[in-house]
Amino acid sequence: MFASSAGGPPPSSTASTRHPQPEDLTRFAWLSIAAALVTIGLKSSAWLMTGSVGLLSDAAESLVNLVAAVVALVALRVALRPPDANHHFGHSKAEYFSAAVEGLMIFIAAALILMTSVQRFLDPQPLENLGIGLAVSVLASVVNGTVAWILIRAGRKHRSIVLTADGRHLLTDVWTSVGVVAGVGLVWLTGWDRLDPIVAFAVGLNILVTGWNLIRSSTAGLMDVSLPKEDNDRIREILEGWTSEEVQFHAVRTRESGHRRFMEMHLLVPGEWTVKRGHDLSEDIIESLMEAYPDLRVSCHLEPIEDPRSYEDMGV
């Protein structure tokens, strides 16, 4: 029943337009910006006190967090704009560009961390004031961890790839900080200064993986990926509840665009039905779909069930 999303304009249809204005999520971006500024200050202080390249790499990632949060704020503002003459489906795909930019920024940060760690491994330097520096870094991690939890939870609730990406990035920063603190702590205990750049190098590799995952997820969204399998299965169950000898469906397509979800389908009914009867049925079906997915934009194309031309796009 389901087919992959296809390009081009949707068929002439009955479209559901009964949707509330998307919620303004920019407050979460402002929270992320505030957290980035706080952690940059804390981690930079920890680096200056200790001279640790691991803590320097941690501070560099927080700087990336700030840039990513600003980009996320811009993307969320753009995505909030309603459809217009040039963007009939709205601007929600702006969220994917934000996630891609954040992924690229993570790659840059990782490259700098890897180069710095190699240099410090070849020329190790003694660390100072480790106790105070580690305490400051732990405090920064608590801030990041709290904000990451808030962003990921909000991203799941509102299906925002921007918030989810930013939250995951901050969560990666938390694990990065844990690794750095552990490495610097081992230097403190063992006196082996090369442990610091080794940990920093591992942190850089971990950041590369995070950046790749963000770019991959944003690319999937730009390619009009279908809704998750569980959602498609649920939609199929709803349509099967309406299916009979007189009522059939095909060319059912779904896609995600940022926090928005779209669906189109072809509804086949007897050609002898009046336009009003077919239209009323399509509206009832759309309402049943929206009961399960209130934010789903549905386009329904009505076709005569006995006309061979109605089946020409069965495989599309």
C-alpha positions in Angstrom: 0.0 0.0 0.0 2.8 2.4 0.8 5.1 3.9 -1.8 8.2 6.0 -1.5 7.8 9.8 -1.6 7.9 11.2 -5.0 8.9 14.6 -6.2 6.7 17.2 -7.9 3.4 18.7 -6.9 0.7 16.6 -5.2 -2.3 15.5 -7.3 -5.5 17.4 -7.3 -7.0 16.6 -4.0 -9.0 17.2 -0.9 -6.5 18.5 1.6 -6.7 18.8 5.3 -6.0 22.4 6.5 -7.3 22.1 10.0 -4.0 22.4 11.8 -2.9 24.7 14.6 0.1 27.0 14.2 3.3 25.1 15.1 4.6 25.9 18.6 7.4 28.4 18.9 10.4 26.4 20.1 13.0 29.2 20.0 13.0 29.4 23.8 14.9 26.1 23.8 17.5 27.5 21.4 18.0 30.5 23.8 18.5 28.0 26.7 21.1 26.2 24.6 22.9 29.5 23.9 22.9 30.4 27.6 24.3 27.0 28.5 27.1 27.3 25.9 28.1 30.7 27.2 28.3 29.4 30.7 30.2 26.3 29.9 32.7 28.2 27.6 33.5 30.4 30.6 33.9 27.5 33.0 35.9 25.2 30.7 38.2 28.0 29.5 38.9 28.8 33.2 39.7 25.1 33.8 42.1 25.0 30.8 43.8 28.2 31.9 44.3 26.9 35.4 45.6 23.5 34.4 47.2 23.9 30.9 45.5 20.6 30.0 45.0 20.0 26.2 42.1 17.7 27.1 40.4 20.5 28.9 41.2 22.8 26.0 39.5 20.4 23.6 36.5 20.3 25.9 36.3 24.1 25.8 36.6 24.1 22.0 33.7 21.8 21.7 31.6 24.2 23.9 32.5 27.0 21.4 31.1 24.8 18.7 28.0 24.3 20.8 27.5 28.1 20.9 27.7 28.4 17.1 25.4 25.4 16.7 22.9 26.9 19.1 22.8 30.2 17.2 22.3 28.4 13.9 19.5 26.4 15.6 17.8 29.6 16.7 17.8 31.0 13.2 16.6 27.6 11.8 13.7 27.4 14.3 12.6 31.0 13.5 12.6 30.2 9.8 10.8 26.9 10.2 8.1 28.7 12.2 7.1 30.7 9.2 3.8 29.7 7.6 3.5 28.6 3.9 3.7 31.4 1.4 3.6 32.0 -2.3 7.0 30.4 -2.9 6.9 27.7 -0.1 3.6 26.0 -0.3 4.6 23.4 2.2 6.1 25.8 4.7 9.7 26.3 5.8 10.2 23.3 8.2 13.1 21.9 6.2 15.2 24.7 7.5 15.7 22.5 10.6 17.7 20.0 8.5 20.1 22.7 7.3 20.7 23.5 10.9 21.6 19.9 11.8 23.9 19.7 8.8 25.7 22.9 9.8 26.1 21.6 13.3 27.6 18.3 11.9 30.1 20.3 9.9 31.0 22.4 12.9 31.6 19.3 14.9 34.0 18.0 12.2 36.0 21.2 12.3 36.2 21.0 16.1 37.3 17.4 16.0 40.0 18.1 13.5 41.4 20.9 15.7 41.3 18.6 18.8 43.1 15.8 17.0 45.9 18.0 15.7 46.4 19.6 19.1 46.5 16.3 20.9 49.1 14.9 18.5 51.3 17.9 19.1 50.9 17.7 22.8 51.7 13.9 22.7 55.0 14.6 20.9 55.8 17.5 23.3 54.1 16.7 26.7 53.7 19.5 29.2 53.2 19.3 33.0 49.7 20.2 34.3 48.9 22.5 37.2 46.0 23.2 39.6 44.3 20.0 38.6 42.0 19.7 41.6 40.3 23.1 41.0 40.4 22.7 37.2 38.6 19.3 37.4 35.9 20.7 39.8 35.2 23.5 37.4 34.9 21.1 34.4 32.5 18.8 36.4 30.3 21.8 37.1 30.2 22.6 33.4 29.2 19.0 32.6 26.3 19.2 35.0 25.1 22.3 33.2 25.4 20.7 29.8 23.8 17.4 31.0 20.8 19.2 32.4 20.2 21.3 29.2 20.8 18.2 27.0 18.1 16.3 28.8 15.7 19.2 28.4 16.5 19.6 24.7 16.2 15.9 23.8 12.9 15.6 25.7 11.6 18.7 23.9 12.9 17.4 20.5 11.1 14.1 20.9 7.9 15.8 22.1 7.8 18.2 19.2 9.6 16.0 16.7 12.2 18.7 16.1 15.5 17.5 14.6 17.1 20.8 15.6 16.4 20.3 19.3 17.2 16.6 19.1 20.5 17.3 17.3 21.5 20.1 19.7 20.6 17.9 22.7 22.6 15.0 21.5 25.5 17.2 20.8 25.4 18.5 24.3 25.1 15.0 25.6 28.2 14.0 23.6 29.9 17.0 25.2 29.0 15.6 28.6 30.6 12.2 27.8 33.5 14.1 26.3 34.0 16.0 29.6 33.7 12.7 31.5 36.5 11.3 29.5 38.7 14.4 29.8 38.2 14.6 33.5 39.1 10.9 33.8 42.2 11.4 31.7 43.4 14.5 33.6 42.6 12.7 36.9 44.9 9.8 35.8 47.6 12.3 35.0 47.2 13.7 38.4 47.5 10.2 40.0 50.2 8.7 37.8 52.2 11.7 36.7 52.3 10.5 33.1 51.6 13.7 31.1 51.0 11.9 27.8 47.7 10.5 29.1 46.2 13.9 28.6 46.7 14.1 24.8 45.7 10.5 24.4 42.3 11.2 26.0 42.0 14.3 23.9 42.6 12.3 20.7 39.9 9.8 21.8 37.6 12.7 22.4 38.2 14.0 18.9 37.3 10.6 17.3 34.1 10.4 19.3 33.2 13.9 18.2 33.7 12.8 14.5 31.2 10.0 15.0 28.6 12.5 16.4 29.1 14.9 13.5 28.7 12.1 10.9 25.4 10.9 12.6 24.0 14.5 12.5 24.9 15.0 8.8 23.4 11.6 7.9 20.1 12.3 9.7 19.8 15.8 8.1 20.5 14.3 4.7 17.7 11.7 5.2 15.3 14.5 6.0 16.2 16.6 2.9 15.6 13.4 0.8 11.9 13.3 2.0 12.3 10.2 4.1 9.1 8.3 4.9 7.5 8.3 8.4 8.9 5.6 10.8 7.6 2.1 10.2 5.4 2.1 13.3 3.6 5.2 12.1 3.1 3.8 8.5 1.8 0.6 10.0 -0.7 2.6 12.2 -1.8 4.6 9.2 -2.3 1.3 7.2 -4.4 -0.1 10.0 -6.6 3.0 10.0 -7.1 2.8 6.2 -7.9 -0.9 6.4 -10.7 0.0 8.7 -12.3 1.9 5.9 -11.6 -0.6 3.2 -14.5 -2.5 1.6 -15.5 -3.8 -1.9 -16.5 -0.2 -2.8 -13.7 1.6 -1.0 -10.0 1.0 -1.8 -6.7 2.9 -1.4 -3.4 3.0 -3.2 -0.4 5.3 -3.8 -0.2 6.1 -0.1 2.9 8.1 0.6 4.2 9.7 3.7 7.2 12.0 4.4 8.7 14.1 7.2 9.8 17.7 6.8 11.3 18.9 10.1 8.6 18.9 12.7 5.9 18.6 10.0 4.4 15.3 8.6 2.7 14.9 5.3 0.7 12.1 3.7 -1.1 11.7 0.4 -3.3 8.9 -0.9 -5.6 7.9 -3.7 -9.1 6.9 -2.7 -11.0 4.6 -5.1 -14.8 4.6 -5.0 -17.6 3.6 -7.4 -17.8 6.0 -10.4 -21.6 6.3 -9.9 -21.1 8.0 -6.5 -21.8 11.7 -6.4 -18.9 14.1 -5.8 -20.4 15.1 -2.5 -20.6 11.5 -1.3 -16.9 10.8 -2.3 -15.9 14.1 -0.7 -17.7 13.4 2.5 -16.1 10.0 2.8 -12.6 11.5 2.2 -13.2 14.1 4.9 -14.3 11.4 7.3 -11.2 9.3 6.5 -8.9 12.4 6.9 -10.5 13.1 10.3 -9.9 9.6 11.5 -6.2 9.9 10.5 -5.9 13.2 12.3 -7.4 11.7 15.4 -4.2 9.6 15.6 -1.9 12.2 14.1 -3.3 15.7 14.8 -0.5 17.5 12.9 -0.6 15.2 9.8 -1.2 17.1 6.5 -3.3 14.8 4.4 -4.0 15.1 0.6 -6.7 12.7 -0.8 -7.1 12.2 -4.5 -10.5 10.7 -5.4 -10.7 8.1 -8.3 -13.3 5.8 -9.9 -12.6 2.3 -8.8 -13.7 0.8 -12.2 -11.5 3.0 -14.4 -8.2 1.3 -15.5 -6.5 4.7 -15.5 -7.0 4.9 -11.7 -4.4 2.1 -11.3 -1.6 3.5 -13.6 0.4 4.8 -10.6 0.0 1.7 -8.4 3.8 1.2 -8.3 4.7 4.9 -7.9 
